[in-house]
């Protein structure tokens, strides 16, 4: 508070000095102009009272003009100083408004308000991210701790030991996957991965992804229908493979045993279109609007099946590939994820 008062006092001091300088300059200008006019014979002798009156009028005019202009700049500066100090204390909800009609002042205030809004958004995202990461780490760690404590019981059967060890390994794998996804997403968002583009057959890569996930879809007795045009694209091959394994893996995850999955690749003039369709539980419009948010999981009953980072990772890879990802879904009618990629 004291610093704000000192800053305001300094501004007012500078402001008064400027007014004094302008008044002095105005005095000098009036006297000089009158002297020049007398020497040129334009005007005759001016008595002292007239001169004083002219000087007072000039001083009043220049002082008033300086006061009005200075006030329009001084008041916003004081407000901006106070608001900046609040932001430094962590208050990101503050805004600065001023009726000044000076475009430069309004532009400065608009830029400041936009900066504070962005800082507030980043602060909220950071807090949500830390909270979500903490929660996602806590769940498997708690499970590992619990099963490790159960293993200390000397009276366990071998079957029980094997079951508890499987649970520990499963949750360890979840932690490893979570850490890997966080690191990958961070690198992609910062674009720190080297852009190693190459030209390859997209249809062959999709077949590779299907084969990689074959144990998962066979375990649920799912049928797989694939219609793949022969298409070559220029992109980062390892990153795109993650897109397909993630989308197909999600389709398998949310399908009921015995259902059909569909994979299509269409060769169009300038782009390739990949569609992955399942006939599972589907999504509401509210869920569809948020599925690409980090750690968001629309179906609370299936949170153990993922960590909410797969689709944000997919979206970022597709964006870095200059592509677009879309989703069509309805509750009880399954989902279709569509990726549109430029060929070059």
Residue pairs with C-beta under 8 A, 6 or more apart in sequence:
3 85
4 78
4 81
4 82
4 85
7 78
7 81
8 78
8 81
11 74
11 77
11 78
12 74
15 70
15 74
18 66
18 70
19 63
19 66
19 67
19 70
22 62
22 63
22 65
22 66
23 59
23 62
23 63
23 66
25 62
26 58
26 59
26 61
26 62
27 55
27 58
27 59
29 58
30 54
30 55
30 58
31 51
31 55
34 43
34 46
34 51
34 54
37 43
38 44
38 45
38 46
46 54
72 100
72 101
72 102
72 105
73 100
73 102
73 105
75 98
75 100
76 96
76 98
76 100
76 105
76 108
76 109
79 96
79 98
80 96
80 108
80 109
80 112
83 94
83 95
83 96
83 112
83 116
84 112
86 94
87 94
87 116
87 119
92 116
92 117
92 119
92 120
92 123
93 120
94 116
95 113
95 116
96 109
96 112
96 113
97 109
98 105
98 106
98 109
100 106
128 294
128 295
129 294
129 295
132 294
132 295
132 308
133 182
133 295
135 295
136 178
136 295
136 307
136 308
137 175
137 178
139 304
140 171
140 172
140 174
140 175
140 178
141 171
141 175
143 167
143 168
143 171
144 168
144 171
144 172
147 164
147 165
147 167
147 168
147 171
148 168
150 156
150 160
150 164
151 161
151 164
151 165
156 164
174 307
177 307
178 307
178 309
181 307
181 309
181 310
181 313
182 309
184 242
184 313
185 294
185 309
185 312
185 313
185 316
187 193
188 313
188 316
188 317
188 320
189 316
191 320
193 236
193 239
195 236
195 320
196 236
196 238
197 234
197 235
197 236
198 234
198 235
198 236
198 237
199 232
199 233
199 234
200 232
200 233
200 235
200 237
201 230
201 231
201 232
202 231
202 232
202 233
202 240
202 265
202 272
202 274
202 341
203 228
203 229
203 230
203 231
203 265
205 237
205 240
205 241
205 244
206 226
206 228
206 244
206 263
206 265
206 274
207 226
207 228
208 241
209 241
209 244
209 245
209 248
210 224
210 226
210 248
210 263
212 245
213 245
213 248
213 249
213 252
216 249
216 252
217 224
217 252
217 261
220 252
220 255
220 256
220 257
220 258
221 257
221 258
222 252
222 255
222 257
222 258
222 259
222 260
222 261
223 258
223 259
223 260
223 261
224 260
224 261
224 263
225 260
225 261
225 262
225 263
226 262
226 263
226 264
227 262
227 263
227 264
227 265
228 263
228 264
228 265
229 265
229 266
229 267
229 272
230 267
231 265
231 267
231 272
231 343
232 343
233 240
233 272
233 341
233 342
233 343
233 344
234 343
234 344
235 321
235 341
236 317
236 320
236 321
239 317
239 320
239 321
240 317
240 321
240 341
242 313
242 314
242 317
243 314
243 317
243 318
243 339
244 274
244 276
246 310
246 311
246 313
246 314
247 276
247 314
247 337
247 339
248 261
248 263
248 276
249 310
250 278
250 306
250 310
250 311
250 337
251 261
251 276
251 277
251 278
251 280
251 335
251 337
252 261
252 278
253 302
253 305
253 306
254 278
254 280
254 281
254 299
254 302
254 335
255 261
255 278
255 279
255 280
256 280
259 278
259 279
259 280
260 279
261 276
261 277
261 278
262 275
262 276
262 277
262 278
263 274
263 275
263 276
263 277
264 273
264 274
264 275
264 277
265 272
265 273
265 274
265 275
266 272
266 273
266 275
270 342
270 343
271 323
271 340
271 341
271 342
271 343
272 340
272 341
272 343
273 338
273 339
273 340
273 341
274 338
274 339
274 341
275 336
275 337
275 338
275 339
276 336
276 337
277 334
277 335
277 336
278 334
278 335
279 333
279 334
280 334
280 335
281 299
281 331
281 332
281 334
282 329
282 330
282 331
282 332
282 333
282 334
282 335
283 291
283 298
283 327
283 329
283 330
283 331
283 335
284 298
284 331
286 298
287 298
287 299
288 327
288 329
290 296
290 298
291 298
291 311
291 327
292 311
292 312
292 315
292 325
293 308
293 312
294 308
294 309
294 312
295 307
295 308
295 309
296 308
297 303
297 306
297 308
314 325
315 325
318 324
318 325
318 339
318 341
321 341
321 342
322 341
322 342
323 339
323 340
323 341
323 342
324 339
324 340
325 337
325 338
325 339
325 340
326 337
326 338
326 339
326 340
327 335
327 336
327 337
327 338
328 335
328 336
328 338
329 335
329 336
